[in-house]
Protein backbone atom coordinates (compact mmCIF):
# COMPACT_ATOMS: atom_id res chain seq x y z
CA UNK A 1 0.00 0.00 0.00
CA UNK A 2 1.57 3.34 -0.96
CA UNK A 3 2.12 5.90 1.75
CA UNK A 4 -0.59 8.57 1.64
CA UNK A 5 0.24 12.17 2.34
CA UNK A 6 -1.99 14.22 4.64
CA UNK A 7 -4.79 16.29 3.18
CA UNK A 8 -3.63 19.41 1.41
CA UNK A 9 -3.85 22.87 3.04
CA UNK A 10 -4.84 21.67 6.54
CA UNK A 11 -1.49 20.41 7.90
CA UNK A 12 1.75 22.34 8.54
CA UNK A 13 4.73 21.67 6.28
CA UNK A 14 6.66 18.58 7.33
CA UNK A 15 10.24 19.10 6.18
CA UNK A 16 13.74 17.81 6.87
CA UNK A 17 15.58 19.67 9.67
CA UNK A 18 19.06 19.31 11.16
CA UNK A 19 19.28 18.55 14.92
CA UNK A 20 22.55 19.78 16.48
CA UNK A 21 23.71 18.84 19.98
CA UNK A 22 26.04 20.75 22.29
CA UNK A 23 28.44 17.76 22.16
CA UNK A 24 28.93 18.31 18.42
CA UNK A 25 26.77 15.44 17.21
CA UNK A 26 24.14 16.16 14.56
CA UNK A 27 21.55 14.22 12.59
CA UNK A 28 18.71 14.89 10.20
CA UNK A 29 15.05 14.29 10.97
CA UNK A 30 11.69 15.51 9.76
CA UNK A 31 9.67 18.07 11.68
CA UNK A 32 7.18 20.92 11.40
CA UNK A 33 9.72 23.13 13.20
CA UNK A 34 11.23 25.84 11.00
CA UNK A 35 15.04 25.88 10.88
CA UNK A 36 17.62 23.83 12.74
CA UNK A 37 16.97 22.43 16.23
CA UNK A 38 19.70 22.93 18.88
CA UNK A 39 19.66 20.59 21.90
CA UNK A 40 21.88 20.35 24.98
CA UNK A 41 21.93 16.55 25.24
CA UNK A 42 21.33 13.75 22.72
CA UNK A 43 21.60 9.97 22.48
CA UNK A 44 25.32 10.27 21.65
CA UNK A 45 26.15 11.96 24.97
CA UNK A 46 23.29 11.03 27.34
CA UNK A 47 24.43 8.70 30.18
CA UNK A 48 21.48 6.32 29.66
CA UNK A 49 22.55 5.53 26.11
CA UNK A 50 26.34 5.69 26.58
CA UNK A 51 26.47 3.66 29.79
CA UNK A 52 28.84 6.20 31.35
CA UNK A 53 27.19 7.92 34.25
CA UNK A 54 28.65 10.99 35.91
CA UNK A 55 27.64 11.66 39.48
CA UNK A 56 27.41 15.33 40.25
CA UNK A 57 28.18 15.47 43.96
CA UNK A 58 26.80 18.55 45.67
CA UNK A 59 27.89 19.13 49.25
CA UNK A 60 29.35 15.60 49.59
CA UNK A 61 25.96 13.87 49.61
CA UNK A 62 27.06 10.90 47.53
CA UNK A 63 30.10 10.23 49.74
CA UNK A 64 28.02 10.62 52.91
CA UNK A 65 25.47 8.10 51.55
CA UNK A 66 28.25 5.61 50.72
CA UNK A 67 29.75 5.88 54.23
CA UNK A 68 26.32 5.41 55.82
CA UNK A 69 25.57 2.39 53.62
CA UNK A 70 28.97 0.85 54.36
CA UNK A 71 28.33 1.11 58.12
CA UNK A 72 24.92 -0.59 57.83
CA UNK A 73 26.32 -3.52 55.81
CA UNK A 74 29.16 -3.97 58.32
CA UNK A 75 26.62 -4.08 61.17
CA UNK A 76 24.53 -6.70 59.37
CA UNK A 77 27.61 -8.80 58.61
CA UNK A 78 28.59 -8.77 62.32
CA UNK A 79 25.25 -10.34 63.36
BELMOQUI-V816305 format. One record per residue. N is the residue number from 1. RES is the residue in one small letter. D_CENTER is the distance of its C-alpha to the mean C-alpha in Angstrom with 2 decimals. Layout:
N&RES&D_CENTER ; N&RES&D_CENTER
This chain:
1&x&35.27 ; 2&x&34.20 ; 3&x&31.10 ; 4&x&32.33 ; 5&x&31.06 ; 6&x&30.80 ; 7&x&33.97 ; 8&x&34.98 ; 9&x&34.84 ; 10&x&32.86 ; 11&x&29.25 ; 12&x&27.28 ; 13&x&26.95 ; 14&x&24.16 ; 15&x&23.70 ; 16&x&21.64 ; 17&x&19.27 ; 18&x&17.46 ; 19&x&13.74 ; 20&x&13.53 ; 21&x&10.82 ; 22&x&12.09 ; 23&x&12.03 ; 24&x&14.55 ; 25&x&13.00 ; 26&x&14.13 ; 27&x&14.88 ; 28&x&17.12 ; 29&x&16.74 ; 30&x&19.10 ; 31&x&18.95 ; 32&x&21.49 ; 33&x&19.96 ; 34&x&22.48 ; 35&x&21.58 ; 36&x&18.53 ; 37&x&15.06 ; 38&x&13.54 ; 39&x&9.89 ; 40&x&8.90 ; 41&x&5.57 ; 42&x&5.21 ; 43&x&5.77 ; 44&x&8.59 ; 45&x&7.49 ; 46&x&4.47 ; 47&x&7.17 ; 48&x&6.89 ; 49&x&7.63 ; 50&x&9.84 ; 51&x&11.67 ; 52&x&12.30 ; 53&x&11.69 ; 54&x&13.13 ; 55&x&15.11 ; 56&x&15.92 ; 57&x&19.47 ; 58&x&21.11 ; 59&x&24.85 ; 60&x&24.99 ; 61&x&23.62 ; 62&x&22.00 ; 63&x&25.29 ; 64&x&27.39 ; 65&x&25.62 ; 66&x&26.21 ; 67&x&29.86 ; 68&x&30.41 ; 69&x&29.03 ; 70&x&31.17 ; 71&x&34.24 ; 72&x&33.81 ; 73&x&33.54 ; 74&x&36.60 ; 75&x&38.52 ; 76&x&37.80 ; 77&x&38.84 ; 78&x&42.10 ; 79&x&43.15
